[in-house]
């Protein structure tokens, strides 16, 4: 987000409409690479889903 909104100065609407491939191409066009990060594995995804559920819990 920081790269798209800050460095590329995209509007939030334009940023969220981009695909990851388009964002990577924009980064390469500027001579940079998209920010690298650790890949999210199944346990990391499960932890995020538990912490931030799509629907409120009934419990």
Phi and psi in radians as a Rosetta constraint file:
Dihedral C 1 N 2 CA 2 C 2 CIRCULARHARMONIC -1.041 0.35
Dihedral N 2 CA 2 C 2 N 3 CIRCULARHARMONIC -0.684 0.35
Dihedral C 2 N 3 CA 3 C 3 CIRCULARHARMONIC -1.170 0.35
Dihedral N 3 CA 3 C 3 N 4 CIRCULARHARMONIC -0.833 0.35
Dihedral C 3 N 4 CA 4 C 4 CIRCULARHARMONIC -1.183 0.35
Dihedral N 4 CA 4 C 4 N 5 CIRCULARHARMONIC -0.796 0.35
Dihedral C 4 N 5 CA 5 C 5 CIRCULARHARMONIC -1.428 0.35
Dihedral N 5 CA 5 C 5 N 6 CIRCULARHARMONIC -0.649 0.35
Dihedral C 5 N 6 CA 6 C 6 CIRCULARHARMONIC -1.520 0.35
Dihedral N 6 CA 6 C 6 N 7 CIRCULARHARMONIC -1.043 0.35
Dihedral C 6 N 7 CA 7 C 7 CIRCULARHARMONIC -1.290 0.35
Dihedral N 7 CA 7 C 7 N 8 CIRCULARHARMONIC -0.807 0.35
Dihedral C 7 N 8 CA 8 C 8 CIRCULARHARMONIC -1.428 0.35
Dihedral N 8 CA 8 C 8 N 9 CIRCULARHARMONIC -0.263 0.35
Dihedral C 8 N 9 CA 9 C 9 CIRCULARHARMONIC 0.993 0.35
Dihedral N 9 CA 9 C 9 N 10 CIRCULARHARMONIC 0.721 0.35
Dihedral C 9 N 10 CA 10 C 10 CIRCULARHARMONIC -1.381 0.35
Dihedral N 10 CA 10 C 10 N 11 CIRCULARHARMONIC 2.617 0.35
Dihedral C 10 N 11 CA 11 C 11 CIRCULARHARMONIC -1.248 0.35
Dihedral N 11 CA 11 C 11 N 12 CIRCULARHARMONIC 2.721 0.35
Dihedral C 11 N 12 CA 12 C 12 CIRCULARHARMONIC -0.957 0.35
Dihedral N 12 CA 12 C 12 N 13 CIRCULARHARMONIC -0.690 0.35
Dihedral C 12 N 13 CA 13 C 13 CIRCULARHARMONIC -1.090 0.35
Dihedral N 13 CA 13 C 13 N 14 CIRCULARHARMONIC -0.784 0.35
Dihedral C 13 N 14 CA 14 C 14 CIRCULARHARMONIC -1.173 0.35
Dihedral N 14 CA 14 C 14 N 15 CIRCULARHARMONIC -0.690 0.35
Dihedral C 14 N 15 CA 15 C 15 CIRCULARHARMONIC -1.083 0.35
Dihedral N 15 CA 15 C 15 N 16 CIRCULARHARMONIC -0.862 0.35
Dihedral C 15 N 16 CA 16 C 16 CIRCULARHARMONIC -1.257 0.35
Dihedral N 16 CA 16 C 16 N 17 CIRCULARHARMONIC -0.308 0.35
Dihedral C 16 N 17 CA 17 C 17 CIRCULARHARMONIC -1.446 0.35
Dihedral N 17 CA 17 C 17 N 18 CIRCULARHARMONIC -0.274 0.35
Dihedral C 17 N 18 CA 18 C 18 CIRCULARHARMONIC -1.312 0.35
Dihedral N 18 CA 18 C 18 N 19 CIRCULARHARMONIC 2.613 0.35
Dihedral C 18 N 19 CA 19 C 19 CIRCULARHARMONIC -1.532 0.35
Dihedral N 19 CA 19 C 19 N 20 CIRCULARHARMONIC 2.793 0.35
Dihedral C 19 N 20 CA 20 C 20 CIRCULARHARMONIC -0.999 0.35
Dihedral N 20 CA 20 C 20 N 21 CIRCULARHARMONIC -0.613 0.35
Dihedral C 20 N 21 CA 21 C 21 CIRCULARHARMONIC -1.127 0.35
Dihedral N 21 CA 21 C 21 N 22 CIRCULARHARMONIC -0.706 0.35
Dihedral C 21 N 22 CA 22 C 22 CIRCULARHARMONIC -1.164 0.35
Dihedral N 22 CA 22 C 22 N 23 CIRCULARHARMONIC -0.701 0.35
Dihedral C 22 N 23 CA 23 C 23 CIRCULARHARMONIC -1.121 0.35
Dihedral N 23 CA 23 C 23 N 24 CIRCULARHARMONIC -0.737 0.35
Dihedral C 23 N 24 CA 24 C 24 CIRCULARHARMONIC -1.114 0.35
Dihedral N 24 CA 24 C 24 N 25 CIRCULARHARMONIC -0.700 0.35
Dihedral C 24 N 25 CA 25 C 25 CIRCULARHARMONIC -1.122 0.35
Dihedral N 25 CA 25 C 25 N 26 CIRCULARHARMONIC -0.686 0.35
Dihedral C 25 N 26 CA 26 C 26 CIRCULARHARMONIC -1.120 0.35
Dihedral N 26 CA 26 C 26 N 27 CIRCULARHARMONIC -0.681 0.35
Dihedral C 26 N 27 CA 27 C 27 CIRCULARHARMONIC -1.139 0.35
Dihedral N 27 CA 27 C 27 N 28 CIRCULARHARMONIC -0.759 0.35
Dihedral C 27 N 28 CA 28 C 28 CIRCULARHARMONIC -1.130 0.35
Dihedral N 28 CA 28 C 28 N 29 CIRCULARHARMONIC -0.650 0.35
Dihedral C 28 N 29 CA 29 C 29 CIRCULARHARMONIC -1.106 0.35
Dihedral N 29 CA 29 C 29 N 30 CIRCULARHARMONIC -0.479 0.35
Dihedral C 29 N 30 CA 30 C 30 CIRCULARHARMONIC -1.602 0.35
Dihedral N 30 CA 30 C 30 N 31 CIRCULARHARMONIC 0.127 0.35
Dihedral C 30 N 31 CA 31 C 31 CIRCULARHARMONIC 1.438 0.35
Dihedral N 31 CA 31 C 31 N 32 CIRCULARHARMONIC 0.221 0.35
Dihedral C 31 N 32 CA 32 C 32 CIRCULARHARMONIC -2.056 0.35
Dihedral N 32 CA 32 C 32 N 33 CIRCULARHARMONIC -3.088 0.35
Dihedral C 32 N 33 CA 33 C 33 CIRCULARHARMONIC -2.158 0.35
Dihedral N 33 CA 33 C 33 N 34 CIRCULARHARMONIC 2.626 0.35
Dihedral C 33 N 34 CA 34 C 34 CIRCULARHARMONIC -1.064 0.35
Dihedral N 34 CA 34 C 34 N 35 CIRCULARHARMONIC 2.594 0.35
Dihedral C 34 N 35 CA 35 C 35 CIRCULARHARMONIC -1.020 0.35
Dihedral N 35 CA 35 C 35 N 36 CIRCULARHARMONIC 2.356 0.35
Dihedral C 35 N 36 CA 36 C 36 CIRCULARHARMONIC -1.647 0.35
Dihedral N 36 CA 36 C 36 N 37 CIRCULARHARMONIC 2.576 0.35
Dihedral C 36 N 37 CA 37 C 37 CIRCULARHARMONIC -2.636 0.35
Dihedral N 37 CA 37 C 37 N 38 CIRCULARHARMONIC 2.956 0.35
Dihedral C 37 N 38 CA 38 C 38 CIRCULARHARMONIC -1.227 0.35
Dihedral N 38 CA 38 C 38 N 39 CIRCULARHARMONIC 2.426 0.35
Dihedral C 38 N 39 CA 39 C 39 CIRCULARHARMONIC -1.209 0.35
Dihedral N 39 CA 39 C 39 N 40 CIRCULARHARMONIC 2.544 0.35
Dihedral C 39 N 40 CA 40 C 40 CIRCULARHARMONIC -1.484 0.35
Dihedral N 40 CA 40 C 40 N 41 CIRCULARHARMONIC 2.164 0.35
Dihedral C 40 N 41 CA 41 C 41 CIRCULARHARMONIC -1.654 0.35
Dihedral N 41 CA 41 C 41 N 42 CIRCULARHARMONIC 3.126 0.35
Dihedral C 41 N 42 CA 42 C 42 CIRCULARHARMONIC -1.033 0.35
Dihedral N 42 CA 42 C 42 N 43 CIRCULARHARMONIC -0.731 0.35
Dihedral C 42 N 43 CA 43 C 43 CIRCULARHARMONIC -1.195 0.35
Dihedral N 43 CA 43 C 43 N 44 CIRCULARHARMONIC -0.628 0.35
Dihedral C 43 N 44 CA 44 C 44 CIRCULARHARMONIC -1.151 0.35
Dihedral N 44 CA 44 C 44 N 45 CIRCULARHARMONIC -0.720 0.35
Dihedral C 44 N 45 CA 45 C 45 CIRCULARHARMONIC -1.116 0.35
Dihedral N 45 CA 45 C 45 N 46 CIRCULARHARMONIC -0.771 0.35
Dihedral C 45 N 46 CA 46 C 46 CIRCULARHARMONIC -1.052 0.35
Dihedral N 46 CA 46 C 46 N 47 CIRCULARHARMONIC -0.705 0.35
Dihedral C 46 N 47 CA 47 C 47 CIRCULARHARMONIC -1.131 0.35
Dihedral N 47 CA 47 C 47 N 48 CIRCULARHARMONIC -0.733 0.35
Dihedral C 47 N 48 CA 48 C 48 CIRCULARHARMONIC -1.151 0.35
Dihedral N 48 CA 48 C 48 N 49 CIRCULARHARMONIC -0.704 0.35
Dihedral C 48 N 49 CA 49 C 49 CIRCULARHARMONIC -1.131 0.35
Dihedral N 49 CA 49 C 49 N 50 CIRCULARHARMONIC -0.635 0.35
Dihedral C 49 N 50 CA 50 C 50 CIRCULARHARMONIC -1.224 0.35
Dihedral N 50 CA 50 C 50 N 51 CIRCULARHARMONIC -0.664 0.35
Dihedral C 50 N 51 CA 51 C 51 CIRCULARHARMONIC -1.317 0.35
Dihedral N 51 CA 51 C 51 N 52 CIRCULARHARMONIC -0.612 0.35
Dihedral C 51 N 52 CA 52 C 52 CIRCULARHARMONIC -2.231 0.35
Dihedral N 52 CA 52 C 52 N 53 CIRCULARHARMONIC 1.272 0.35
Dihedral C 52 N 53 CA 53 C 53 CIRCULARHARMONIC -1.184 0.35
Dihedral N 53 CA 53 C 53 N 54 CIRCULARHARMONIC 2.668 0.35
Dihedral C 53 N 54 CA 54 C 54 CIRCULARHARMONIC -1.194 0.35
Dihedral N 54 CA 54 C 54 N 55 CIRCULARHARMONIC -0.585 0.35
Dihedral C 54 N 55 CA 55 C 55 CIRCULARHARMONIC -2.112 0.35
Dihedral N 55 CA 55 C 55 N 56 CIRCULARHARMONIC 2.600 0.35
Dihedral C 55 N 56 CA 56 C 56 CIRCULARHARMONIC -1.077 0.35
Dihedral N 56 CA 56 C 56 N 57 CIRCULARHARMONIC 2.484 0.35
Dihedral C 56 N 57 CA 57 C 57 CIRCULARHARMONIC -1.338 0.35
Dihedral N 57 CA 57 C 57 N 58 CIRCULARHARMONIC 2.654 0.35
Dihedral C 57 N 58 CA 58 C 58 CIRCULARHARMONIC -1.707 0.35
Dihedral N 58 CA 58 C 58 N 59 CIRCULARHARMONIC 0.087 0.35
